Amino acid sequence: MSDGALSQAEIDALLAGVDSSSLGGGGSNGGNGGAESKALQSYLSGTVGAQSSNLSTMTGATVSLKGPEVSSSNRDSLMGQLPDMVTAVKADFSAGFPGEHIFLFPEDTAKAIAALMNKEENIELDEMAMSVIGEMVGTIVGTQITTLTGKTGNKSIANVSPEAVNVPKATAALPAGDFQVADYQLDLGDGKPHRIWEVYGPSVAADITKALNAGPALASPKPASAAPAGGMGFGGMMGGGLGSPTNVQSVQFPNLMPQPTAQEAGNIGRIMDVYMEMTVELGRTRKLIKEILSMGEGTIIELDKLAGEPVDILVNHKLIAKGEVVVIDENFGVRVTEIASPLERMSE
């Protein structure tokens, strides 16, 4: 600049620790950028229906995700679209297509999502709210991985556990150079427009595009061995006499006990902070309607449990354990004495 003053984009870059000389005037669609944008947009557009359904289930509201519009961008160009405060969620791919993968939400959008999922109004973006946003992104990425696996045949795709932070846009960690940005329109049913930006690092965008263009790898069947002249079949053996069999291999039977895969083991971490209702049931009984209507103060109800018999511990109304009632500082508690077997849980 002729007067030596810094532009707002350059100031933002300096605050984030980025070399301002690397900032361009806007996103570039030259080179492979346009091909990557087209491939990613085609693939992501096919997931929005499932994403909308999943988000509606998680929030309990009618949620609609539309788009996305995918384009090549860079830090300077994207900064011009973002509000001053954003909720940034790192959901990098750790395997399959390893590299940077980030979601950006306007602060108001993040609050609206957390409020719906926590069933709480006027929510603050505290640690619990950040955990909820991370859980939502984990669900989105899980759907994407399932689709990518089907389209590319790559079964090793995995991502790190999403981590959300609410920060000024200038400090949001973005990839260096040109990257791909998917711009979604989100309808939360509150009459307000919402947007989500999904950022793919350069290497991730290139690797996914290459795999999408190649399609799923098909395993070629092994050709059958040609029988030598004279025949090695039953007739040939009869004609040439019975000889000693060659190349005999023992049969390898698969393990009948299911073993959790690495992906399955990692997915359990996504629901570790989900609340579930736990109740302790002292006992049950059945009464006629006329007996229930005749109840009053002082009525004694006889239960089906004997005195001293363990009480049932239920999670979401399913039996998981038995225990005994204890008193802790004038409060009731339950000491677990037995974990219910799978058969017992299924019979409930």
Beta strands, then each sheet from edge to edge (+ up, - down):
strand 1: 64-73
strand 2: 85-90
strand 3: 93-95
strand 4: 101-106
strand 5: 158-159
strand 6: 163-168
strand 7: 179-187
strand 8: 194-200
strand 9: 278-281
strand 10: 311-315
strand 11: 318-328
strand 12: 331-339
sheet 1: 1+ 7- 8+ 4- 2+ 6-
sheet 2: 3+ 5-
sheet 3: 9+ 10- 11+ 12-
end
